[in-house]
Amino acid sequence: MARIPFSSLSLGDPFRPLAFKASYDMDFSLECLYCSGSRLVGYQVEDENGVQAGLVVCEDCGRVNGAY
């Protein structure tokens, strides 16, 4: 399983935006890797250490699908 910049999140994990400072970034025209949902949304997130990254999250199942 590929890791993303946050030590507590990896691909396939449920995304809990309340645990991070998250703001909407963009829509993706891809299918979810886990539930075949068609609405993937990008978020710019910041963890408690101030590390920033972009995450791709499925709006249907809520799982992390990638980082950018």
C-alpha positions in Angstrom: 0.0 0.0 0.0 1.5 3.3 -1.1 2.0 6.0 1.6 1.1 9.6 1.4 2.8 12.5 3.2 0.7 12.0 6.4 1.9 9.3 8.8 -1.7 8.4 9.8 -3.2 8.1 6.3 -2.6 5.7 3.4 -4.4 4.8 0.2 -7.7 3.2 0.9 -8.1 4.7 4.4 -11.3 6.5 5.2 -10.8 10.3 5.0 -11.8 12.2 8.1 -11.5 15.9 7.2 -12.0 17.0 10.8 -8.7 15.4 11.7 -6.9 17.8 9.2 -7.3 21.3 7.9 -9.0 20.5 4.6 -10.2 22.7 1.8 -11.8 21.8 -1.6 -9.3 22.0 -4.5 -10.7 20.3 -7.7 -12.9 17.5 -9.2 -11.4 14.5 -10.9 -13.0 12.6 -13.8 -11.9 9.1 -12.6 -13.5 6.2 -10.9 -12.9 5.2 -7.3 -10.4 2.4 -6.8 -12.6 0.8 -4.1 -16.3 1.3 -4.8 -16.4 2.4 -8.5 -17.9 5.7 -7.5 -17.6 8.4 -10.1 -17.2 11.5 -8.0 -13.6 12.0 -6.8 -12.7 15.3 -5.2 -9.3 16.8 -4.5 -8.6 18.5 -1.1 -5.6 20.5 0.0 -4.9 19.3 3.5 -2.6 20.2 6.3 -1.7 18.0 9.3 -0.9 19.0 12.8 2.7 19.6 11.9 1.9 22.0 9.1 2.8 19.6 6.3 0.6 20.2 3.3 -0.5 17.8 0.5 -3.3 17.2 -2.0 -5.5 14.1 -1.5 -8.0 12.6 -3.9 -11.1 11.4 -2.0 -14.2 9.5 -3.2 -17.4 11.3 -2.2 -19.3 8.0 -2.2 -17.3 5.8 0.1 -15.0 8.5 1.6 -11.7 6.6 1.0 -8.4 8.2 0.0 -7.7 7.3 -3.7 -4.4 9.1 -4.2 -2.1 12.1 -3.5 -1.0 14.9 -5.8 
